[in-house]
Amino acid sequence: MNEALKRLKEKCGAVGDGHFGPNTARAICQKFELTPARGAHLLGQVVHESGSFRITKENLNYSAERITVVFKKYFKTLAEAKPYSVNPKGLANKVYGGRMGNGKTDGYTYIGRGFLQLTGKSNYRSFAADTGVPEVMADPSLIETEYAFDTAIWFFEKNGLFKMSDAGVTDEVINKVSKKVNGGYNGLKHRIKVTHQIYNWLI
C-alpha cells in the first residue's frame, strides 16, 4: 500500500480490505459526506486514473517512440523526440512549459500529481488557495501523499462533476464524467465497470 492510500485510510478510519474495497469506499464517502452516486463516480475515476490508488505522480520516462504517440502535437518525428527520451524533466518542461500558468522551466515542478493528476502551476495555485494549503506551492510533492485525494475532490467540485454525478450512475453519465476527467474516453470500459461496482458497494 502506498503512502497516499495509507494516509487516506487513516484519515477516514477505514479498516479491513487490505488495499481498497467496500469498507474503504464506505469510509471515504462517510468522511467526505458523499452520496453513493457522487462517491461511485469519484472513486471510479480515481481507481482508473491512479491504477487503483497506486500512482500519484505522472511518469514521463518515455522512449522516443512512445513520446511521438503520447505527445504527437509536440513531436512529429523520432529525431525531435530523441533528446527527451528517458528524460522526464526535459520532457515535462517541453510539453508543459509556458502553459497552464507554468514558466518555461516549471513543467517538471508542476507535473501531474495526486490521484487525478493535478497538473500545471495554475491548478496547483487554485487548489492551494481554495483549500487553504499554501504549503503545496513550496513543496508540490505533498500532493503525491498528503493531498492526493483532496485534489481529486477539488477537481470534481471545481468542474461541476459532483452535480453531474447527481444524475445517477448510468453508462451515459459515466461517459460524461470520463470525458471531463480524461479529455476523451481512454479506458472507458474499465471506468464504467469499476464505477458500477463501487456504486453497488455503497447502496
C-alpha positions as CSV (number, residue, x, y, z in Angstrom):
1,M,0.0,0.0,0.0
2,N,1.5,3.4,-1.0
3,E,1.8,6.3,1.4
4,A,-1.1,8.3,-0.2
5,L,-3.7,5.5,0.3
6,K,-2.3,4.7,3.8
7,R,-2.9,8.3,4.8
8,L,-6.3,8.4,3.2
9,K,-7.4,5.2,5.0
10,E,-6.1,6.6,8.4
11,K,-7.9,9.9,7.8
12,C,-11.2,8.1,7.1
13,G,-10.8,5.4,9.8
14,A,-11.1,2.7,7.2
15,V,-10.4,-0.8,8.4
16,G,-10.1,-4.1,6.5
17,D,-10.0,-4.5,2.7
18,G,-6.2,-4.7,2.7
19,H,-5.8,-2.3,-0.2
20,F,-9.1,-0.9,-1.5
21,G,-12.6,-2.4,-1.2
22,P,-16.1,-1.9,0.1
23,N,-15.1,-0.9,3.7
24,T,-12.7,1.7,2.4
25,A,-15.1,3.1,-0.1
26,R,-17.8,3.5,2.5
27,A,-15.4,5.1,5.0
28,I,-14.3,7.6,2.4
29,C,-17.8,8.6,1.5
30,Q,-18.7,9.0,5.1
31,K,-15.7,11.1,5.8
32,F,-16.2,13.4,2.9
33,E,-20.0,13.4,3.0
34,L,-20.5,11.9,-0.4
35,T,-23.7,10.3,-1.6
36,P,-23.4,6.9,-3.2
37,A,-23.7,8.4,-6.7
38,R,-21.1,11.0,-6.0
39,G,-18.8,8.6,-4.3
40,A,-19.1,6.0,-7.0
41,H,-18.3,8.5,-9.8
42,L,-15.4,10.0,-7.9
43,L,-13.9,6.7,-6.8
44,G,-14.4,5.0,-10.1
45,Q,-12.4,7.7,-11.9
46,V,-9.7,7.7,-9.2
47,V,-9.4,3.9,-9.3
48,H,-8.9,4.0,-13.1
49,E,-6.6,7.1,-13.2
50,S,-4.4,6.0,-10.3
51,G,-4.1,2.3,-11.1
52,S,-6.2,1.6,-8.0
53,F,-4.6,4.2,-5.8
54,R,-1.1,3.2,-6.7
55,I,0.0,6.1,-8.9
56,T,0.3,9.6,-7.5
57,K,2.9,11.1,-9.8
58,E,2.9,11.3,-13.6
59,N,5.6,9.1,-15.2
60,L,7.2,10.8,-18.2
61,N,10.1,8.3,-18.5
62,Y,9.2,7.5,-22.1
63,S,11.1,6.2,-25.1
64,A,11.3,8.4,-28.2
65,E,8.8,6.1,-29.9
66,R,6.3,6.5,-27.1
67,I,6.8,10.3,-26.9
68,T,5.7,10.6,-30.6
69,V,2.5,8.7,-29.7
70,V,1.6,10.4,-26.4
71,F,2.8,13.9,-27.4
72,K,2.4,13.9,-31.1
73,K,1.3,17.5,-31.1
74,Y,4.8,18.5,-30.0
75,F,6.9,15.8,-31.7
76,K,6.3,15.0,-35.3
77,T,9.4,12.8,-35.8
78,L,11.6,10.4,-33.8
79,A,14.5,12.8,-34.3
80,E,12.6,15.6,-32.5
81,A,11.7,13.2,-29.7
82,K,15.1,11.6,-29.1
83,P,16.6,14.4,-26.9
84,Y,13.7,13.8,-24.5
85,S,13.8,10.0,-24.4
86,V,14.1,8.8,-20.8
87,N,14.4,12.4,-19.8
88,P,11.3,13.2,-17.6
89,K,12.4,16.6,-16.6
90,G,13.2,17.8,-20.1
91,L,10.0,16.3,-21.5
92,A,7.8,17.9,-18.8
93,N,9.4,21.3,-19.4
94,K,9.0,20.9,-23.1
95,V,5.3,19.9,-23.2
96,Y,4.1,21.8,-20.1
97,G,6.4,24.8,-20.0
98,G,4.8,28.1,-21.0
99,R,1.3,27.0,-20.4
100,M,-1.1,26.2,-17.6
101,G,0.5,29.0,-15.7
102,N,3.9,27.5,-16.0
103,G,7.1,29.4,-16.8
104,K,9.3,27.7,-19.4
105,T,11.1,25.7,-16.8
106,D,8.2,25.0,-14.5
107,G,6.8,22.0,-16.3
108,Y,8.5,19.4,-14.2
109,T,7.9,21.2,-10.9
110,Y,4.1,21.1,-11.5
111,I,3.9,17.7,-13.2
112,G,0.8,15.7,-12.7
113,R,0.3,14.6,-9.1
114,G,-2.4,13.2,-6.9
115,F,-5.0,10.5,-7.7
116,L,-6.4,12.5,-10.6
117,Q,-3.1,14.0,-11.7
118,L,-3.4,17.7,-10.9
119,T,-1.2,19.4,-13.5
120,G,0.2,22.9,-14.0
121,K,1.1,25.8,-11.7
122,S,-2.3,27.5,-12.2
123,N,-4.2,24.4,-11.0
124,Y,-1.7,23.9,-8.1
125,R,-2.2,27.6,-7.1
126,S,-6.0,27.3,-7.4
127,F,-6.1,24.2,-5.3
128,A,-3.8,25.8,-2.7
129,A,-6.0,28.9,-2.4
130,D,-9.3,27.2,-2.5
131,T,-8.4,24.6,0.2
132,G,-6.1,26.7,2.4
133,V,-3.0,24.7,1.9
134,P,-0.4,27.2,0.6
135,E,2.4,24.8,1.6
136,V,1.9,22.8,-1.6
137,M,3.4,25.7,-3.7
138,A,6.6,25.4,-1.7
139,D,6.6,21.6,-1.7
140,P,4.5,20.3,-4.6
141,S,5.4,16.7,-3.6
142,L,2.8,17.0,-0.8
143,I,0.2,16.4,-3.5
144,E,1.6,12.9,-4.0
145,T,1.0,11.9,-0.4
146,E,-0.9,14.2,2.0
147,Y,-3.3,15.8,-0.6
148,A,-3.6,13.1,-3.3
149,F,-7.3,12.6,-2.6
150,D,-8.1,16.2,-1.7
151,T,-7.0,17.3,-5.2
152,A,-9.5,14.7,-6.7
153,I,-12.3,16.1,-4.5
154,W,-11.3,19.7,-5.5
155,F,-11.2,18.7,-9.2
156,F,-14.7,17.3,-9.1
157,E,-16.1,20.3,-7.2
158,K,-14.3,22.8,-9.5
159,N,-15.5,21.3,-12.7
160,G,-19.1,20.6,-11.7
161,L,-18.6,16.8,-11.7
162,F,-20.5,16.2,-8.4
163,K,-23.5,17.9,-9.8
164,M,-23.2,15.9,-13.0
165,S,-22.9,12.7,-10.8
166,D,-26.3,13.5,-9.2
167,A,-28.0,12.5,-12.5
168,G,-27.3,8.9,-11.4
169,V,-24.9,6.0,-12.0
170,T,-25.6,5.1,-15.6
171,D,-23.3,4.5,-18.5
172,E,-24.3,7.8,-20.1
173,V,-23.4,9.8,-17.0
174,I,-20.1,7.9,-16.6
175,N,-19.3,8.7,-20.2
176,K,-19.8,12.4,-19.5
177,V,-17.8,12.4,-16.3
178,S,-15.0,10.4,-18.0
179,K,-14.8,13.0,-20.8
180,K,-14.3,15.8,-18.3
181,V,-11.7,13.8,-16.3
182,N,-9.7,12.3,-19.2
183,G,-10.4,14.8,-22.0
184,G,-11.6,11.7,-24.0
185,Y,-12.7,8.2,-23.4
186,N,-9.5,6.3,-22.7
187,G,-10.2,3.2,-20.6
188,L,-14.0,3.8,-20.8
189,K,-15.0,0.2,-20.4
190,H,-12.9,-0.1,-17.2
191,R,-14.2,3.2,-15.8
192,I,-17.8,2.0,-16.4
193,K,-17.1,-1.3,-14.7
194,V,-15.5,0.0,-11.6
195,T,-18.0,2.9,-11.1
196,H,-20.9,0.4,-11.2
197,Q,-19.0,-1.9,-8.9
198,I,-18.3,0.8,-6.3
199,Y,-21.9,2.0,-6.5
200,N,-23.1,-1.4,-5.6
201,W,-20.8,-1.4,-2.6
202,L,-22.3,1.9,-1.4
203,I,-26.0,1.4,-1.8
